[in-house]
Amino acid sequence: MSSTSADTARYNRFVTDLFGMMAYGELSAFERFAADARYSPTLHDRAVLGRIAVVEFRHYELVSARLEARGFDAEDAMLPFQPAVDYFHSRTRPADWFESLMKAYVIDTVSADFYRAISHYVDADTRELIEQIQASDETTEVLRDRLKGALADDPRLASRLALWGRRLLGEALTQAQRVSYEHAFPGNLIGGEDTAAAKELVSGLIAGLAENHSKRMTQLGLTG
């Protein structure tokens, strides 16, 4: 196999893994929003989260369709990422409705940042799918507004939610690093085995995610 064909195979493996991770992430988001909707304090909140859950499931269907178009079974592509995602959620079970809102907000925004960063390195078709899924800021705005409302109603929530937000970010970044290296994401993305370059890519990505999260927490009036 020539170096060119090896690079192509490596990149195709990366895209398939990326879509598998995205698909399971969207499916998990659908399940999370649907479950949290049951504990909403008002019917309005229940309807809002239910609507977000529907959007997440549509995203899952879009990614699944792209996988199938590439000749891959969506379930097979998702399975390698199920343990890490499920483990993350098992370690970050919210204690109440407010922690559920914060978790949804952090995961929604950090995931969006991650995929947008990755989109700079991928082909046009893959970038178009990422942009299609991340195009709407409606979910982010709804969650941010609801959190702002909760904090305004009860300022005592601020310290608890700030601490919870930091823990969520730490867990999310740890899992992102682990998955990246377990599935050789950096090397496959840059088309080679340059370990130093791969580490630099991941370090820069993680730093960017943490910085953006801190800015969003500040906008909420919390310390990130």
TABEL-V141155 format. One record per backbone hydrogen bond with DSSP energy under -0.5 kcal/mol. NH is the residue of the N-H (numbers start at 0). CO is the residue of the C=O. If there is no record, write none. Layout:
BEGIN
nh	co
NH	CO
NH	CO
END
This chain:
BEGIN
nh	co
5	1
6	2
7	3
8	4
9	5
10	6
11	7
12	8
13	9
14	10
15	11
16	12
17	13
18	14
19	15
20	16
21	17
22	18
23	19
24	20
25	21
26	22
27	23
28	24
29	25
30	26
31	27
32	28
33	29
34	30
35	31
36	32
37	33
37	34
38	35
39	36
45	41
46	42
47	43
48	44
49	45
50	46
51	47
52	48
53	49
54	50
55	51
56	52
57	53
58	54
59	55
60	56
61	57
62	58
63	59
64	60
65	61
66	62
67	63
68	64
69	65
69	66
70	67
71	66
76	72
77	73
78	74
79	75
80	77
81	77
81	78
82	78
84	80
85	81
86	82
87	83
88	84
89	85
90	86
91	87
99	95
100	96
101	97
102	98
103	99
104	100
105	101
106	102
107	103
108	104
109	105
110	106
111	107
112	108
113	109
114	110
115	111
116	112
117	113
118	114
119	116
120	117
121	118
126	122
127	123
128	124
129	125
130	126
131	127
132	128
133	129
134	130
140	136
141	137
142	138
143	139
144	140
145	141
146	142
147	143
148	144
149	145
150	146
151	147
152	148
153	149
156	153
157	154
159	155
160	156
161	157
162	158
163	159
164	160
165	161
166	162
167	163
168	164
169	165
170	166
171	167
172	168
173	169
174	170
175	171
176	172
177	173
178	174
179	175
180	176
181	177
182	178
183	180
184	179
187	183
188	184
189	185
190	186
191	186
194	192
197	193
198	194
199	195
200	196
201	197
202	198
203	199
204	200
205	201
206	202
207	203
208	204
209	205
210	206
211	207
212	208
213	209
214	210
215	211
216	212
217	213
218	214
219	215
220	217
221	216
223	221
END
